[in-house]
Amino acid sequence: MSWTEEKVEKLKKLWSKGHTASQIAEALGDTTRNAVIGKAHRLNLEARAPSKNSATSIPKEHRQVRRGAAPTSRKAKFQSILLDKNFEPENPKSLEELTEETCKWPIGHPNEEKFYFCGRKPEGEFPYCKLHILYAFQPKGTKEEVLDKDDEIPEFIEKKVKSTG
C-alpha cells in the first residue's frame, strides 16, 4: 500500500476524531492497523487521539469508580512504589536517633566509621522508606501469593524472620 496525499489527509482527519487504528485501516481499505499506527507516528500525530468512548467525555460526577473486593496480591501492593522513582534524599541517622518516623535501613557495615541508617520517612506501616522496601520485600519466582488480610504477614517474610532468630 502506498500513502497518497488523499489517504494521509483521511488518516489525519479520522485520527483527530478519535477513531482507532483498526477503524482507520478499515476505512482506508488496503492497509493494516499497524501501517496506520506507523504512519501516525511518522506524522507526529498525538500519541493518543481521544477515543469516542473515553472516560474524558463522561462528566466526573457520572464516572463510576471501581473498587475491587478481591484480595490484593503482593505484586499489586508494591506496584505503585515501583512506579514512583522520586525518592526523598537520605537523612542519615545514628542508632540512637531512630524513631517510628525514620527508615531503619542500614547503610554500610556497623564496624565502619561512616555507618548510619537511611532516615527517610517510612512507607505506611513498614520500617523502611519506598526505596528500601524494594530491596527488602522481593517476591520469589513468578508465582504470586495472594494476601487475604491486610495485617497478615507474607510467608516469605516469616521465613526470613525465623532464619535470623
C-alpha positions in Angstrom: 0.0 0.0 0.0 1.3 3.4 -0.8 0.3 6.5 1.2 -1.2 9.1 -1.2 -1.9 12.6 0.0 -5.6 11.8 0.0 -5.1 8.8 2.3 -2.8 10.8 4.6 -5.4 13.5 4.9 -8.2 10.9 5.7 -5.9 9.3 8.3 -5.3 12.7 10.0 -9.0 13.5 10.0 -10.1 10.2 11.4 -7.2 10.1 13.9 -8.2 13.6 15.2 -11.8 12.5 15.6 -10.7 9.7 17.9 -11.1 6.6 15.6 -9.0 3.6 16.5 -6.2 2.5 14.2 -8.3 -0.6 13.3 -11.2 1.6 12.3 -9.0 3.9 10.2 -7.4 0.9 8.5 -10.8 -0.4 7.6 -12.0 3.0 6.3 -8.8 3.3 4.1 -9.2 -0.1 2.7 -6.0 -1.7 1.6 -4.0 -1.1 4.8 -3.4 -2.6 8.2 -3.8 -1.4 11.7 0.0 -1.5 12.2 0.5 0.5 9.0 -1.9 3.2 10.3 -0.1 3.3 13.7 3.3 3.6 11.9 2.2 6.4 9.6 0.6 8.3 12.5 3.8 8.0 14.4 5.9 9.3 11.4 3.4 12.2 11.0 3.9 13.0 14.7 0.2 12.9 15.4 -1.0 12.9 19.0 0.3 9.9 20.9 -3.2 9.1 22.0 -6.0 10.5 20.0 -9.1 11.0 22.2 -11.4 8.0 21.8 -15.1 8.4 21.2 -15.8 6.2 24.2 -13.1 7.6 26.5 -13.8 8.4 30.1 -12.9 12.1 29.5 -16.2 12.5 27.6 -18.1 11.5 30.7 -18.5 14.2 33.3 -16.6 13.5 36.5 -19.7 13.3 38.7 -21.1 10.5 36.4 -18.0 8.3 36.3 -18.0 5.1 38.3 -15.1 4.3 40.4 -14.4 0.5 40.6 -13.1 -0.8 43.8 -12.2 -4.4 43.7 -13.2 -6.6 46.7 -10.7 -9.2 45.6 -7.7 -9.9 47.8 -4.6 -7.8 46.9 -1.6 -9.6 45.7 1.9 -8.7 46.9 2.8 -7.6 43.4 -0.1 -5.2 43.3 0.7 -3.7 46.7 4.2 -2.7 45.6 3.3 -1.7 42.1 2.7 1.9 43.0 6.1 2.1 44.8 7.8 0.6 41.8 6.3 3.2 39.5 7.3 6.1 41.8 11.0 6.7 41.3 11.0 10.1 43.1 12.7 9.3 46.4 13.4 11.9 49.1 17.1 12.4 49.9 18.7 10.3 52.7 18.6 11.8 56.1 21.5 9.9 57.9 20.6 8.8 61.4 22.6 7.0 64.1 21.0 4.1 66.0 20.1 6.4 68.9 18.3 8.8 66.6 16.0 6.2 65.0 12.2 6.7 65.6 9.0 5.4 64.2 9.3 8.2 61.7 12.6 7.2 60.2 13.7 4.4 57.7 15.7 1.8 59.6 17.7 0.6 56.5 21.4 0.3 57.5 23.9 1.9 55.2 27.4 0.3 55.3 28.7 -2.0 58.0 28.3 -1.4 61.7 32.1 -1.7 62.2 32.7 1.1 59.7 33.1 4.7 61.0 30.6 6.1 58.5 27.8 3.6 59.3 24.3 5.1 59.5 20.6 4.4 58.9 18.7 5.8 55.9 16.5 8.1 57.9 13.9 8.9 55.2 10.2 8.8 56.0 9.0 5.2 56.2 6.2 3.9 53.9 2.9 3.1 55.7 3.5 0.6 58.5 6.8 -0.6 57.0 10.0 0.1 58.8 11.6 1.2 55.5 11.2 4.0 53.0 9.9 3.4 49.5 13.3 2.7 48.1 14.4 0.2 50.7 11.0 -1.6 50.6 12.0 -2.5 47.0 15.2 -4.2 48.4 13.6 -5.8 51.5 10.5 -7.3 50.0 11.4 -9.1 46.8 9.0 -11.9 45.9 10.4 -15.3 45.0 9.9 -16.5 41.4 6.9 -15.5 39.3 4.2 -17.1 41.5 2.1 -14.5 43.2 0.8 -15.2 46.7 -2.5 -13.6 47.5 -2.9 -12.0 50.9 -6.3 -12.5 52.4 -5.9 -9.9 55.1 -4.0 -6.6 55.3 -2.4 -7.5 58.6 -1.3 -11.0 57.5 2.5 -11.4 57.3 3.6 -12.9 53.9 5.2 -16.4 54.3 8.5 -15.3 52.7 8.9 -12.6 55.5 8.1 -15.1 58.2 10.8 -17.4 56.8 13.3 -14.6 56.9 12.4 -13.7 60.5 12.7 -17.4 61.6 16.1 -17.8 59.9 17.6 -14.8 61.6 16.4 -15.7 65.1 
